[in-house]
Amino acid sequence: MLTTQVFDTTQGRFADGLPVALEQHTGEAWEHIGGGVTEDDGRLDDLLPEGSDLERGTYRLTFDTGTYFAANGQRSPLPVVRVVFEVSRDGEKLHLPLSLSPHGYSTQVVSTQN
């Protein structure tokens, strides 16, 4: 399971309507495996296709910040934010929150295993 939540620090609210793509590195290239658009609470809880689990490997989340900022009347030199991370165990459950402004961002990878 992989989830994300985006908070717009400039507007002081969660970022809804932000497109996110999930890719897995296959050794030669990046393969698109999932994604979606953040909800009103900035969350996206279904990044993987239904019935799929994270497998050991390298992944990339691409946040389409250019589309989000344009829709909210903001200008930014960051058209995308890409976060590359590794999964060390099959079936790992991770949450990747993103704090976002037009000129910067901060993120972390949090294990949600019990």
C-alpha positions in Angstrom: 0.0 0.0 0.0 1.2 3.5 -0.9 -0.6 6.7 0.1 0.2 10.4 -0.1 -1.2 13.7 1.2 -0.2 17.1 0.0 -0.4 20.3 2.0 -0.2 23.7 0.3 1.8 25.8 2.8 1.2 29.1 0.9 -2.6 28.8 1.0 -2.7 27.0 4.4 -4.8 24.2 3.1 -4.6 20.7 1.7 -3.9 20.6 -2.1 -6.9 19.1 -3.9 -6.9 18.3 -7.6 -3.2 17.7 -7.8 -2.3 14.9 -10.3 0.1 12.2 -9.1 1.8 9.5 -11.1 3.5 6.4 -9.7 6.3 4.6 -11.6 8.5 1.6 -10.9 12.1 1.4 -12.1 12.4 -1.8 -14.2 16.2 -1.7 -14.6 16.1 -0.1 -18.0 13.3 2.5 -17.7 10.5 3.8 -15.5 7.1 2.0 -15.9 3.9 3.8 -15.1 2.0 1.6 -12.6 -0.6 3.8 -10.9 -1.6 7.3 -9.7 -4.6 9.6 -9.5 -5.6 13.0 -8.3 -5.7 14.3 -4.7 -9.0 14.7 -3.0 -10.4 17.6 -1.0 -8.3 16.5 2.0 -5.1 16.4 -0.1 -5.0 12.6 0.1 -4.6 10.0 -2.5 -5.1 6.5 -1.0 -5.2 4.4 -4.1 -1.9 5.0 -5.9 -1.5 1.3 -6.7 -4.0 -0.6 -8.9 -6.6 -2.5 -6.9 -5.3 -5.7 -5.4 -1.7 -4.7 -5.9 1.0 -4.5 -3.3 4.3 -2.7 -3.3 7.2 -5.0 -4.3 10.8 -4.6 -3.4 12.4 -2.1 -5.7 12.8 1.6 -6.7 9.8 3.8 -7.3 9.1 7.4 -8.3 6.2 9.6 -7.5 5.7 12.6 -9.8 3.5 15.4 -8.6 2.1 17.6 -11.4 2.6 20.8 -9.5 2.4 23.0 -12.7 -1.2 21.9 -13.3 -2.1 22.4 -9.6 -0.5 25.9 -9.3 -2.0 27.1 -12.6 -5.5 26.0 -11.5 -5.0 28.0 -8.3 -3.7 31.2 -9.9 -0.1 30.7 -8.6 3.1 30.9 -10.6 5.9 28.5 -9.9 9.3 27.5 -11.4 8.5 23.9 -10.2 6.4 22.3 -12.9 6.8 18.9 -11.3 8.1 17.4 -8.1 9.6 14.0 -8.3 10.4 11.8 -5.3 12.4 8.6 -5.8 12.3 6.1 -3.0 13.2 2.4 -2.4 11.0 -0.3 -1.0 13.0 -2.9 1.0 10.3 -5.5 1.6 7.5 -6.9 -0.5 4.1 -5.8 0.8 5.6 -2.8 2.7 3.0 -0.1 3.6 4.2 3.5 3.1 2.9 7.0 3.3 4.6 9.9 1.6 3.3 13.3 2.7 4.4 16.4 0.7 4.4 20.0 2.0 4.4 22.3 -1.0 4.8 26.0 -1.9 5.4 27.5 -5.3 9.1 27.8 -4.6 9.9 24.7 -2.6 8.8 21.4 -1.0 9.5 19.0 1.8 8.7 15.3 2.0 9.5 12.1 3.9 8.7 8.4 3.6 6.8 7.0 6.6 6.3 3.3 7.2 2.7 2.6 8.2 3.4 -1.1 9.2 1.9 -2.1 12.6 
